[in-house]
Amino acid sequence: MKRLCMGCMQEYDDRYDICPHCGYPADAKASQAYYLSPGYILNKRYIVGRVLGAGGFGVTYIGWDYLIKRRVAIKEYLPSDLATRMPGQEALTIYGGEQETQFRDGVRKTIDEARHLAQFSSVPGIVHVYDCFECNRTAYIVMEYLDGISLKTYLKEKGTIQ
């Protein structure tokens, strides 16, 4: 039997407990309690894998679109000062008051920006946006997965963009 690695989204023989492609353990859990668990099915279509990065406004996961059979990047709107995820739950807990209003505005803006960015998918150098939707009380953007280093890492290593 084959197994899909939650670290690199490549198939490998399920006799192995560690992916031979990337070294990701088959039984790995989310590194933070507020991340989605590797293997979670999002929107009845996307398999969520390991976290690629996280920042003040959200979390980006590697994913697999099982309808189209391709790797994707999945961005989850999760600003840490406005919401969190309780361990063992998928839906976010949104803080009350003004923070809830800000969060709701952020969800709307995230979806609007994804739809706007999707219009530029034919422009070279701009990542392709495949899908955007609301689920788990927040917004998700599904986009082209690009393997490589972040701009932050590039600038740290090179100093400038040539």
C-alpha positions as CSV (number, residue, x, y, z in Angstrom):
1,M,0.0,0.0,0.0
2,K,1.0,3.6,-0.5
3,R,0.9,6.4,2.0
4,L,0.9,10.1,1.4
5,C,3.6,12.0,3.3
6,M,2.2,14.9,5.3
7,G,5.6,16.6,5.0
8,C,6.1,16.7,1.3
9,M,2.9,15.3,-0.2
10,Q,4.6,12.5,-2.1
11,E,3.6,8.9,-2.0
12,Y,5.7,6.2,-0.5
13,D,5.4,2.6,0.7
14,D,3.5,2.3,4.0
15,R,6.0,-0.3,5.3
16,Y,8.1,2.7,6.2
17,D,7.5,4.9,9.2
18,I,9.5,7.8,7.8
19,C,9.1,9.4,4.4
20,P,12.1,8.4,2.2
21,H,11.7,11.7,0.2
22,C,11.8,14.2,3.1
23,G,12.3,12.3,6.4
24,Y,8.9,13.4,7.8
25,P,7.6,10.8,10.3
26,A,4.3,9.2,9.4
27,D,2.9,9.7,12.9
28,A,3.9,13.3,13.3
29,K,1.5,15.6,15.1
30,A,1.1,19.4,14.7
31,S,4.0,21.2,16.3
32,Q,1.6,23.7,18.0
33,A,-1.8,23.0,19.6
34,Y,-3.5,25.7,17.5
35,Y,-2.4,24.2,14.1
36,L,-4.6,21.9,12.1
37,S,-3.5,18.3,12.5
38,P,-1.6,16.7,9.5
39,G,-4.1,14.6,7.6
40,Y,-7.1,16.8,8.3
41,I,-9.5,17.1,5.3
42,L,-10.4,20.7,4.6
43,N,-13.5,21.6,2.7
44,K,-14.0,18.0,1.6
45,R,-11.2,18.4,-0.9
46,Y,-7.8,19.4,0.6
47,I,-5.6,17.3,2.8
48,V,-3.7,19.5,5.2
49,G,0.0,18.6,5.9
50,R,2.8,20.1,7.9
51,V,3.2,23.8,8.6
52,L,5.4,25.6,6.1
53,G,5.3,28.9,8.1
54,A,3.4,30.9,10.6
55,G,3.2,34.6,11.4
56,G,1.1,37.2,13.0
57,F,-1.8,36.8,10.5
58,G,-1.9,33.2,9.9
59,V,-0.5,29.7,9.2
60,T,0.6,28.2,5.8
61,Y,0.4,24.5,5.4
62,I,1.5,22.2,2.6
63,G,-1.5,20.5,1.2
64,W,-2.8,18.0,-1.3
65,D,-5.8,18.7,-3.6
66,Y,-7.1,15.1,-3.9
67,L,-9.5,16.0,-6.8
68,I,-6.9,17.5,-9.0
69,K,-4.0,15.4,-7.6
70,R,-1.5,18.2,-6.9
71,R,0.4,19.8,-4.1
72,V,-0.9,23.1,-2.9
73,A,-0.1,25.7,-0.3
74,I,-3.0,26.4,2.1
75,K,-3.0,29.7,4.0
76,E,-5.2,29.9,7.0
77,Y,-6.3,33.3,8.4
78,L,-5.4,33.0,12.1
79,P,-4.2,36.3,13.6
80,S,-2.9,35.3,17.1
81,D,-4.2,38.5,18.8
82,L,-7.8,38.0,17.5
83,A,-8.4,34.2,17.6
84,T,-6.9,30.8,18.6
85,R,-7.7,27.1,18.1
86,M,-8.3,24.9,21.2
87,P,-6.5,21.6,21.2
88,G,-8.5,18.8,19.5
89,Q,-10.8,21.3,17.7
90,E,-10.8,22.5,14.1
91,A,-13.0,25.6,14.5
92,L,-11.4,28.7,15.8
93,T,-12.3,30.4,19.0
94,I,-12.6,34.1,18.2
95,Y,-12.0,36.6,21.0
96,G,-15.0,38.9,21.8
97,G,-15.7,42.5,21.6
98,E,-13.7,44.7,19.2
99,Q,-11.4,41.8,18.4
100,E,-14.3,39.8,17.0
101,T,-15.2,42.8,14.7
102,Q,-11.6,43.0,13.5
103,F,-11.5,39.3,13.0
104,R,-14.7,39.3,10.9
105,D,-13.3,42.2,8.8
106,G,-10.1,40.3,8.3
107,V,-11.9,37.2,7.1
108,R,-13.8,39.2,4.5
109,K,-10.7,41.1,3.4
110,T,-8.7,37.8,3.1
111,I,-11.4,36.3,0.8
112,D,-11.6,39.6,-1.3
113,E,-7.9,39.8,-1.7
114,A,-7.6,36.1,-2.8
115,R,-10.3,36.7,-5.4
116,H,-8.5,39.8,-6.6
117,L,-5.1,38.0,-6.7
118,A,-6.7,35.1,-8.7
119,Q,-7.3,37.4,-11.6
120,F,-3.5,37.8,-12.1
121,S,-2.8,34.0,-12.4
122,S,-1.5,34.4,-16.0
123,V,1.0,37.1,-15.0
124,P,4.5,35.6,-14.6
125,G,6.0,35.8,-11.1
126,I,2.6,35.9,-9.3
127,V,1.5,32.8,-7.5
128,H,-1.6,31.1,-8.8
129,V,-4.6,31.2,-6.5
130,Y,-6.8,28.1,-7.0
131,D,-9.5,28.5,-4.4
132,C,-10.6,30.5,-1.4
133,F,-13.4,29.8,1.1
134,E,-14.6,30.0,4.7
135,C,-14.5,27.0,7.0
136,N,-13.8,26.4,10.7
137,R,-14.9,30.0,11.4
138,T,-12.1,31.5,9.3
139,A,-10.8,32.0,5.8
140,Y,-8.5,29.8,3.7
141,I,-6.6,30.5,0.4
142,V,-5.4,27.6,-1.6
143,M,-2.6,28.4,-4.0
144,E,0.2,27.1,-6.1
145,Y,2.8,25.3,-4.0
146,L,6.3,26.6,-4.8
147,D,9.3,24.8,-3.4
148,G,12.1,26.9,-2.3
149,I,13.1,29.4,0.4
150,S,11.2,32.4,1.7
151,L,12.0,36.0,0.7
152,K,13.1,36.6,4.3
153,T,15.6,33.7,4.1
154,Y,16.8,34.9,0.6
155,L,17.5,38.4,1.9
156,K,19.3,37.0,4.9
157,E,21.5,34.9,2.7
158,K,22.0,37.3,-0.2
159,G,21.5,40.8,1.3
160,T,19.5,42.2,-1.6
161,I,17.4,41.2,-4.6
162,Q,19.4,41.4,-7.8
